Amino acid sequence: MLRVFLAHTPEMFDGYYGAGPLAALQRHAEVVRNPGGTVLSGAALAEAARGCQAIVADRATPGTAETFSAAPDLVAFLRVAVDISTIDVTAASAAGVLVTRATPGFVDAVVELALGFMVDLARGVSGYAQAYRRGEEPRGRMGLQLSAATLGIVGYGRIGRRLAEVALALGMRVLVADPRATADDPRIATLPMAELLAQSDIVVCLAISEASTHDLFDAAAFARMKRGARFINLSRGELVDERALEAALDSGQLSGAAMDVGRAPDQRPSAFLARRPDVVATPHVGGMTPEAMEHQAMDTVRQVAALARGEMPDNAVNAAAAHRLARIGVR
């Protein structure tokens, strides 16, 4: 039977794996749990996983060159997330270690959070609630009616498509910008990003993270937006120049922002933005629903089951380079 190291700390296990998938995983492998509450990396991760053929890693656990070089028994590194930006795939390939990822089971969960952000930014819900909790009597302000507003979606992947459907159901005008995709729904306009920014009342960042999209939303991008527009980031922290966002809020160029991601550890929002009264921030919880959690955890269960059968698992990233798979009968 395979030995698998489950890298999740107790907090990450409760939020991103769970007892059901663990029981399923144990039907296919002997499972060794992270012995403490510390996120492991480098040589420490390799040492904790000594004797294990696979590591099942949460999003906070990186796959570094040091880990791959110090883990001679390791055959596969399975990420319980879509994002593998913290896995050194080149180093894994050089060592012959397979890297896999999960499929996006969090689409509806993230879209529902986006909708909550949109309503909050449009109507000031959390600000009023906080004022009442402080014993104040807040004064009402004119809000933005979503059915009369224009939504700009930057990044038209699975989440962007689902968000567009929801926005259309609300009666919103929907614009999308994505160099890799074009909307086939005639109710949605596909525009260059600069034009989208100029026309949108709310802009949602759902672009993929790659070298070309780092600081995609910089001072120039915020300057192109309507004065008083709202901005939402549900993608990755590195896509936004945070100081430029701060300046746009300070100047009134943006009337508010919401974010589930940022440049703090574990992609959480940076505190200097999150504590602002014109910002709605959540601690990277977009995929934290039981349905989303179980979907991605069960992907890794199926991947381990395939390895135990001597088969190549789904969603392999570097199958051609993973020569260590031969040790467990996978060809």
N, C-alpha and C positions, 0 to 999 in steps of 0.2 A: 504493500500500500504506500502511496505517496505520502510524504510529510510536507505539510504546508504551514508556513508562518503567516499568521493574520496580524498585520502590523498596527491595527487600530488601537488607539488609547481607549479607555472606557467611554470618554465623551464622544469620540468619533464612532465607536461601535454602536452606541445607543442611537446616534443620529444618522449613521450611514451604513449600517450592516444589519444588526438585529438578530434575535434569537432564532427566527425561522430559517433564514439563509444559513446561519451557522450550523443548525441541525442538518440541513441538506448537505452542506459542505462536508460534514463529518461522516456522511454515508459514502463518500468517495475518497477521503484522505484522513490521515491522522493530523489533527490541527493543533498547532502550538500557538498560544496567544501571547501578545505583547505583555511582558510581566509587570509593567508599571504604567504610569500615566504620562510618560515622556514620549514625544514624537522622536522616533529613532531615524538616524541617517548615517551615511558613511560606514566606517568600520564597525560602529556600534550596532547598526542594523544587520550587518553581515554576521557579527558574533551572535546576536540574538537568534538569527535564523540558521545557525550552524546545524548541519545535518538535514536541512530541509531542501527539497527540490524546487519548491515554489514559494514566492512571497506574494501574498495578496495585500496590496498597498492602498490605503485610503489616499485622498487627494493631498493631505498634508505631509505624507511620507515620500521623500524624493528618491529617485533611483539614480545614484551618482556613480561615477567611474570608480570611486573608492569602494563602494559596496560591491560592484561587480568583480573587481579584482581581488577582493578579500573573501569572496564566497565561492569556494571551489565546488561546492555541492549544488549550487543554484543552477536550475535549468530554465525557469520561467519567472518573470516579474509581471504580475497581473494587476492592472490599475482599476480600482473600483470607481471609475469616472471616465468621461470622454477626454478630458484634457490630460495630455502627457507632456506638457511643456517642462515639467520638473524631472523628467526621466531623460537621462543621457542615452538616447537610443544608439548613437554611434559607439559609445563605450560598451553598451550591452551587446551589440552586434559583434564587436571585436572579441568579446569574451565568449561569444556563441550562445548568449542567453536570449530567450524569446521574450518579447514585450507584447502585451495585449492591452486593450482598452475595453471599456464598457460602451454600450449603445445608449443614446440619450432617452432615458425614460422619464425625464423631468420636464418635458415640454409644457404640459398643462399646468404643472405646479409653478413654473417660472412665469408663464403667461398670466396666471391668476394673481401673482405678486405684482406684475407689471400693471395690471388693471387697478389693483389697490393703490399703487403709487400714483397712477394717473388721476384717480378720484381724489386722493389726498392733496396732490399738488394743485388740482383744479379748484378745490373747495376749502382747503385749509383745515381738514378734519383733525389731524393730530395736534395742530397748534391750538385750536379751540379746546380740545380735550385736556391738554396740558395746562392751559390757563385756568380752566374750571378746577382742576386738581390742586392748583396753587391757591384756591380760594378767591380767584378773580372773577369778574363778570366781563368776559371779552366782548369787544364791539364787533359786530358782523361786518364783513367786507364783501364786495361784489366778487363773485366767482366766475370761473370759466365753465361754460356748458359744453360737455364733451360732444354732444350730438351736433353742435355748431362749430366744432373745432377741427383743425387739420393735424393729423398724426403723421410724423415722419419716422420711418423705420430704417435704420442704417444697418444692413445685414439681413438678407432675406433667406435665411436657412429655415430649419424646422420651426424654431421658436418664432421667428419673424413672420412666417406664413400663418401660424396659428394666431398670433397677436393681430395680424391684419384681418382675419376672419372675425375675431371678437370685436375689433374696432368698427368694422363695417356693420355688424349687428347693432352697434350703438348708434349708428347713423353718422359716423365720422367720415371725413374725407381722408383717404389713406394714400401716402406717398412712400415709395421705397427707393433705396439706393444700394446697389450691390454690383460690383464689377463682374461677378460670376453668375448672376441670376437676373431674370426678368420676370415680372409678374405677368401671368397669363390671364388673370381676372381683369376684364375690361373696366371694372370699377376702381382699379388700383393703377396709379400712374408711376412708372419707373423713370426716375430722373437722375441726373448727376447730383452728387452729394451737395455741391454748393447751392444748387437750385432748391433742393429739398430743405436745406437749412433755412433759406430765406423765406420759405412759404409755410413752415410748420409752426404750430402753436406749442406742440409737445414733440420732442425728439427723443427717441429711444435708441440707445446704442446696443446692438446685438451683433456687431461685426466679429469676425474671428480674430484671434490674436496671432499675429505673425510679425516678422520684422517690419513689414511695410505699414502695419496698422498701429504700431506703438506711437503714442501721442497723436492719434488720429484726431482727437478733439483737443485742439490747442487754442491759443489765443485767437488765431485767425478764424478757426471754425466757429468759436463762440461769437466773434464779431459779425459773422455772416448771418447769425440767427436773428429772428425778430426781437426787437427790444421787448423785454417782459416775458419771453418764452420760457418754457420749462424743459429741463433736461433730465433724462433717466439713464443710468448705466446698469445693465444687467449682464454684461459680457465679462470683461476682465479689467482689472485696475490699470494695467499698463496702457490701455487705449486712451486714457484721459490724462492730460497735463493738469495735475491737481491744483497747482498754483494759478494756472490760467482760469480754471473753474472758479477758484476762490475770488479772483479779480473780477470775473464776470458777474458774480453774485454781489460783490461789494459795490460795483458800479451801477447795479440795477439793470444791466444788460440782460441778465436772467433773473426772473422773479422767484425761482426756486429750482431745486434739484433733488433727485432721489437716487439712491444707490444701494445695491446689495453687495457690491464688490469695491475694492480699492487696493491701495498699495501697502496696507498693513499686513502683518503675517496672516497666512491662510487666506489671502485675497480679501480680507475684510476691509471695510471703509476706514480711511485714515481719520483719526480722532479730531483733527483740527477742522475737518469738514463735517463730520458726523454730529458734532455738538452745536453746530449753527442752528438758529431757529428757522432759517429758510431752507434747511436740508432735512429730508426724511431718509434715515439710514437703517438698514437691517444687517445683521452680522453674517452675511453669506449664507442665507437660509432659503434661497430660491428653490432648491431641490429637496428641502426637508419636509417631505410628506411621506407617510408610510408607503404609498404606492410608488413614488419615485425612488425611494431608498431601496425597496425590495427589488424593483426592476434591475437596477445596476448591480446589486449584490448577487442576484440570481444569475446574471451574466457570468460572473466569476465562478459560480458553482458549476455552470455548464462548461466553462473552459477547463476547470480542474477535472470534471468528469471525462471530458474528451481526452485530456492528457493521460488519465488513468486507463483509458481504453487503448492507448497507443495511437491516438488520432491528433491531427492538427486542430487546435481550437479555433472558433470563430474570432474575428476581429484581431487577428495577429498583425502586428505592425512590421516585423522584420523576419518573417518566416524563413526566407532564403539564407539568412546569416545564422540562424539558431542551430548550430551544429551539435550543441549539447543535448538536444532533444533525443538524439540517437541512444543516449544512455537509458532512457525510459521507454525505448521501443517506438518512438515517433519518427517517421521518415518523411 
